[in-house]
Amino acid sequence: MSNDDAEQPAGDDARAGGPAPSPWKGRGRRDHSPLKLLGALRGAGVLLWLKRQLPVTYEIDVYQRGAGRTASGNLEGDLSALVSGDKDAAGKLAGVRLRLEDGREIGVDILELNRSAAGFDGTGAAVEAGLLR
């Protein structure tokens, strides 16, 4: 290998036309754009899973991240019907939805779960379209 083929130190790349490209760019990493809190929703709703309807209170924070929106929050209520005794049960709940006080529904990915509370990320078109009116 000649000196011309040798990899240049980062300092030389910077002088030659800017910093070297990041080795992490484009490798499927999550968007790390800054979050901007847009607002919060609080209310009484219903958690829908399979044929169950569980009354809950909810707190949802809605954020702008890049061009999209994200939501995360907490639920409180009697969630014992969802707790199977499996410490990883939260990750196994599929198709869970939250009906808000005003009747709109959002999908929820349960992240943490116990008999009286749960943490979640909101999913679906309602989150992207904007939960805040």
C-alpha atoms as an extended CHARMM CRD file, in Angstrom:
* protein
*
       133  EXT
         1         1  MET       CA              0.0000000000        0.0000000000        0.0000000000  PROA      1               0.0000000000
         2         2  SER       CA              1.4690000000        3.3900000000       -0.9500000000  PROA      2               0.0000000000
         3         3  ASN       CA              1.1660000000        6.5600000000        1.0840000000  PROA      3               0.0000000000
         4         4  ASP       CA             -1.4300000000        7.8130000000       -1.4090000000  PROA      4               0.0000000000
         5         5  ASP       CA             -3.6610000000        4.8200000000       -0.5430000000  PROA      5               0.0000000000
         6         6  ALA       CA             -3.2210000000        5.1730000000        3.2150000000  PROA      6               0.0000000000
         7         7  GLU       CA             -6.1520000000        6.3570000000        5.2790000000  PROA      7               0.0000000000
         8         8  GLN       CA             -5.7760000000       10.0190000000        6.1810000000  PROA      8               0.0000000000
         9         9  PRO       CA             -6.1290000000       11.1960000000        9.7820000000  PROA      9               0.0000000000
        10        10  ALA       CA             -9.3720000000       13.0500000000       10.5640000000  PROA      10              0.0000000000
        11        11  GLY       CA             -7.5190000000       16.3560000000       10.8360000000  PROA      11              0.0000000000
        12        12  ASP       CA             -6.2770000000       16.0630000000        7.2600000000  PROA      12              0.0000000000
        13        13  ASP       CA             -9.8230000000       15.2590000000        6.0330000000  PROA      13              0.0000000000
        14        14  ALA       CA            -11.1430000000       18.3600000000        7.7590000000  PROA      14              0.0000000000
        15        15  ARG       CA             -8.5710000000       20.5590000000        5.9860000000  PROA      15              0.0000000000
        16        16  ALA       CA             -9.2380000000       18.8620000000        2.6500000000  PROA      16              0.0000000000
        17        17  GLY       CA            -12.9200000000       19.7680000000        2.5190000000  PROA      17              0.0000000000
        18        18  GLY       CA            -14.7300000000       19.2050000000        5.7830000000  PROA      18              0.0000000000
        19        19  PRO       CA            -15.0930000000       16.5340000000        8.4340000000  PROA      19              0.0000000000
        20        20  ALA       CA            -15.2030000000       12.8870000000        7.4940000000  PROA      20              0.0000000000
        21        21  PRO       CA            -18.7140000000       11.4530000000        7.1890000000  PROA      21              0.0000000000
        22        22  SER       CA            -20.0800000000        9.8380000000       10.3190000000  PROA      22              0.0000000000
        23        23  PRO       CA            -19.7850000000        6.0500000000       10.3580000000  PROA      23              0.0000000000
        24        24  TRP       CA            -23.1830000000        5.8980000000       12.1100000000  PROA      24              0.0000000000
        25        25  LYS       CA            -25.2200000000        7.7870000000        9.5260000000  PROA      25              0.0000000000
        26        26  GLY       CA            -27.7650000000        5.6650000000        7.7190000000  PROA      26              0.0000000000
        27        27  ARG       CA            -27.3290000000        2.5270000000        9.8020000000  PROA      27              0.0000000000
        28        28  GLY       CA            -30.8990000000        2.2610000000       11.0130000000  PROA      28              0.0000000000
        29        29  ARG       CA            -30.4770000000        4.2830000000       14.1790000000  PROA      29              0.0000000000
        30        30  ARG       CA            -33.4570000000        6.0540000000       15.6780000000  PROA      30              0.0000000000
        31        31  ASP       CA            -34.0100000000        9.6830000000       14.8550000000  PROA      31              0.0000000000
        32        32  HSD       CA            -32.2190000000       11.6930000000       17.5080000000  PROA      32              0.0000000000
        33        33  SER       CA            -33.6860000000       15.0550000000       16.5450000000  PROA      33              0.0000000000
        34        34  PRO       CA            -34.4510000000       17.2350000000       19.5350000000  PROA      34              0.0000000000
        35        35  LEU       CA            -37.8620000000       16.7690000000       21.1220000000  PROA      35              0.0000000000
        36        36  LYS       CA            -40.1410000000       19.7600000000       21.5110000000  PROA      36              0.0000000000
        37        37  LEU       CA            -43.0100000000       19.3840000000       23.9800000000  PROA      37              0.0000000000
        38        38  LEU       CA            -46.1690000000       20.4760000000       22.1880000000  PROA      38              0.0000000000
        39        39  GLY       CA            -48.5780000000       19.8890000000       25.0350000000  PROA      39              0.0000000000
        40        40  ALA       CA            -50.2340000000       17.4000000000       27.3090000000  PROA      40              0.0000000000
        41        41  LEU       CA            -53.5730000000       15.6380000000       27.5900000000  PROA      41              0.0000000000
        42        42  ARG       CA            -55.1310000000       14.4510000000       30.8320000000  PROA      42              0.0000000000
        43        43  GLY       CA            -58.4270000000       12.7200000000       31.3070000000  PROA      43              0.0000000000
        44        44  ALA       CA            -60.5140000000        9.6290000000       31.9370000000  PROA      44              0.0000000000
        45        45  GLY       CA            -60.6170000000        7.0310000000       29.2020000000  PROA      45              0.0000000000
        46        46  VAL       CA            -60.9850000000        3.3540000000       28.4150000000  PROA      46              0.0000000000
        47        47  LEU       CA            -58.1830000000        0.9040000000       27.6560000000  PROA      47              0.0000000000
        48        48  LEU       CA            -59.3110000000       -1.5380000000       24.9650000000  PROA      48              0.0000000000
        49        49  TRP       CA            -57.6500000000       -4.9300000000       24.6150000000  PROA      49              0.0000000000
        50        50  LEU       CA            -59.1950000000       -8.0050000000       23.0330000000  PROA      50              0.0000000000
        51        51  LYS       CA            -62.7860000000       -7.8550000000       24.2930000000  PROA      51              0.0000000000
        52        52  ARG       CA            -61.8940000000       -6.0470000000       27.5120000000  PROA      52              0.0000000000
        53        53  GLN       CA            -62.6600000000       -2.4480000000       28.3570000000  PROA      53              0.0000000000
        54        54  LEU       CA            -60.7960000000       -1.1360000000       31.3780000000  PROA      54              0.0000000000
        55        55  PRO       CA            -61.5620000000        2.3290000000       32.7740000000  PROA      55              0.0000000000
        56        56  VAL       CA            -58.3480000000        4.3300000000       33.2510000000  PROA      56              0.0000000000
        57        57  THR       CA            -57.0840000000        7.8250000000       33.7960000000  PROA      57              0.0000000000
        58        58  TYR       CA            -54.3650000000        8.9380000000       31.4070000000  PROA      58              0.0000000000
        59        59  GLU       CA            -51.6000000000       11.4920000000       31.1020000000  PROA      59              0.0000000000
        60        60  ILE       CA            -50.1340000000       11.9110000000       27.6190000000  PROA      60              0.0000000000
        61        61  ASP       CA            -47.2760000000       14.1850000000       26.5630000000  PROA      61              0.0000000000
        62        62  VAL       CA            -47.1350000000       15.0290000000       22.8550000000  PROA      62              0.0000000000
        63        63  TYR       CA            -43.8020000000       15.9310000000       21.2500000000  PROA      63              0.0000000000
        64        64  GLN       CA            -42.5880000000       17.1490000000       17.8800000000  PROA      64              0.0000000000
        65        65  ARG       CA            -39.4960000000       15.2810000000       16.6400000000  PROA      65              0.0000000000
        66        66  GLY       CA            -38.3090000000       16.3530000000       13.2080000000  PROA      66              0.0000000000
        67        67  ALA       CA            -41.2850000000       16.2100000000       10.8620000000  PROA      67              0.0000000000
        68        68  GLY       CA            -43.2050000000       13.6980000000       13.0010000000  PROA      68              0.0000000000
        69        69  ARG       CA            -44.9850000000       13.6060000000       16.2990000000  PROA      69              0.0000000000
        70        70  THR       CA            -44.5840000000       11.2050000000       19.1670000000  PROA      70              0.0000000000
        71        71  ALA       CA            -46.5870000000       10.6550000000       22.3280000000  PROA      71              0.0000000000
        72        72  SER       CA            -45.8700000000        8.9060000000       25.5950000000  PROA      72              0.0000000000
        73        73  GLY       CA            -47.7330000000        8.6770000000       28.8250000000  PROA      73              0.0000000000
        74        74  ASN       CA            -49.0140000000        6.9000000000       31.8750000000  PROA      74              0.0000000000
        75        75  LEU       CA            -52.2220000000        5.0910000000       32.7340000000  PROA      75              0.0000000000
        76        76  GLU       CA            -53.7560000000        4.4640000000       36.1290000000  PROA      76              0.0000000000
        77        77  GLY       CA            -56.5800000000        2.1090000000       36.9930000000  PROA      77              0.0000000000
        78        78  ASP       CA            -57.2480000000       -1.5260000000       37.8010000000  PROA      78              0.0000000000
        79        79  LEU       CA            -54.9830000000       -3.1600000000       35.2160000000  PROA      79              0.0000000000
        80        80  SER       CA            -54.7760000000       -6.5240000000       36.9720000000  PROA      80              0.0000000000
        81        81  ALA       CA            -56.5900000000       -8.1960000000       34.0340000000  PROA      81              0.0000000000
        82        82  LEU       CA            -53.5310000000       -7.3990000000       31.8820000000  PROA      82              0.0000000000
        83        83  VAL       CA            -50.9690000000       -8.6770000000       34.3550000000  PROA      83              0.0000000000
        84        84  SER       CA            -50.2280000000      -12.3390000000       33.7360000000  PROA      84              0.0000000000
        85        85  GLY       CA            -47.5240000000      -12.8070000000       36.3490000000  PROA      85              0.0000000000
        86        86  ASP       CA            -44.9490000000      -12.7830000000       33.5450000000  PROA      86              0.0000000000
        87        87  LYS       CA            -42.4250000000      -10.0200000000       34.2500000000  PROA      87              0.0000000000
        88        88  ASP       CA            -42.2110000000       -9.3990000000       30.4810000000  PROA      88              0.0000000000
        89        89  ALA       CA            -46.0000000000       -9.2760000000       30.0120000000  PROA      89              0.0000000000
        90        90  ALA       CA            -45.9510000000       -5.6150000000       28.9580000000  PROA      90              0.0000000000
        91        91  GLY       CA            -44.0500000000       -6.4670000000       25.7820000000  PROA      91              0.0000000000
        92        92  LYS       CA            -46.4940000000       -9.2270000000       24.8900000000  PROA      92              0.0000000000
        93        93  LEU       CA            -49.6620000000       -7.1300000000       24.7950000000  PROA      93              0.0000000000
        94        94  ALA       CA            -50.6330000000       -6.4770000000       21.1810000000  PROA      94              0.0000000000
        95        95  GLY       CA            -53.4830000000       -4.4640000000       19.7710000000  PROA      95              0.0000000000
        96        96  VAL       CA            -53.9980000000       -2.3050000000       22.8660000000  PROA      96              0.0000000000
        97        97  ARG       CA            -55.8630000000        0.9660000000       22.2460000000  PROA      97              0.0000000000
        98        98  LEU       CA            -56.7640000000        3.9000000000       24.4570000000  PROA      98              0.0000000000
        99        99  ARG       CA            -60.0930000000        5.6490000000       23.9360000000  PROA      99              0.0000000000
       100       100  LEU       CA            -59.6960000000        9.2290000000       25.0790000000  PROA      100             0.0000000000
       101       101  GLU       CA            -62.3160000000       11.2670000000       26.8990000000  PROA      101             0.0000000000
       102       102  ASP       CA            -63.3720000000       12.9140000000       23.6170000000  PROA      102             0.0000000000
       103       103  GLY       CA            -63.8310000000        9.5390000000       21.8430000000  PROA      103             0.0000000000
       104       104  ARG       CA            -60.6500000000        9.5220000000       19.7560000000  PROA      104             0.0000000000
       105       105  GLU       CA            -58.5330000000        6.3770000000       19.9520000000  PROA      105             0.0000000000
       106       106  ILE       CA            -54.7900000000        5.8560000000       19.8230000000  PROA      106             0.0000000000
       107       107  GLY       CA            -52.7590000000        2.6790000000       19.7370000000  PROA      107             0.0000000000
       108       108  VAL       CA            -50.5160000000        2.1440000000       22.7330000000  PROA      108             0.0000000000
       109       109  ASP       CA            -47.3730000000        0.0920000000       23.1640000000  PROA      109             0.0000000000
       110       110  ILE       CA            -47.2630000000       -0.8410000000       26.8500000000  PROA      110             0.0000000000
       111       111  LEU       CA            -43.6900000000       -0.4210000000       28.1050000000  PROA      111             0.0000000000
       112       112  GLU       CA            -44.1490000000       -0.9380000000       31.8430000000  PROA      112             0.0000000000
       113       113  LEU       CA            -47.0410000000       -2.6100000000       33.5820000000  PROA      113             0.0000000000
       114       114  ASN       CA            -48.2300000000       -3.3980000000       37.0700000000  PROA      114             0.0000000000
       115       115  ARG       CA            -51.6520000000       -3.9660000000       38.5880000000  PROA      115             0.0000000000
       116       116  SER       CA            -52.5070000000       -0.2770000000       38.9460000000  PROA      116             0.0000000000
       117       117  ALA       CA            -50.3610000000        1.6370000000       36.4330000000  PROA      117             0.0000000000
       118       118  ALA       CA            -48.6890000000        1.4150000000       33.0450000000  PROA      118             0.0000000000
       119       119  GLY       CA            -46.2680000000        3.4520000000       30.9760000000  PROA      119             0.0000000000
       120       120  PHE       CA            -46.7740000000        3.5670000000       27.2060000000  PROA      120             0.0000000000
       121       121  ASP       CA            -45.8080000000        5.0650000000       23.8580000000  PROA      121             0.0000000000
       122       122  GLY       CA            -48.6310000000        6.2060000000       21.6020000000  PROA      122             0.0000000000
       123       123  THR       CA            -48.8220000000        4.7990000000       18.0750000000  PROA      123             0.0000000000
       124       124  GLY       CA            -50.8840000000        5.2320000000       14.9650000000  PROA      124             0.0000000000
       125       125  ALA       CA            -52.3490000000        7.8760000000       12.7320000000  PROA      125             0.0000000000
       126       126  ALA       CA            -54.0120000000        9.8220000000       15.5710000000  PROA      126             0.0000000000
       127       127  VAL       CA            -50.6020000000       10.5580000000       17.0800000000  PROA      127             0.0000000000
       128       128  GLU       CA            -49.1090000000       11.6110000000       13.7310000000  PROA      128             0.0000000000
       129       129  ALA       CA            -52.1720000000       13.6810000000       12.7990000000  PROA      129             0.0000000000
       130       130  GLY       CA            -51.9720000000       15.5290000000       16.0810000000  PROA      130             0.0000000000
       131       131  LEU       CA            -53.6390000000       14.6960000000       19.3280000000  PROA      131             0.0000000000
       132       132  LEU       CA            -53.6890000000       18.3120000000       20.3640000000  PROA      132             0.0000000000
       133       133  ARG       CA            -56.5190000000       20.4000000000       18.9750000000  PROA      133             0.0000000000
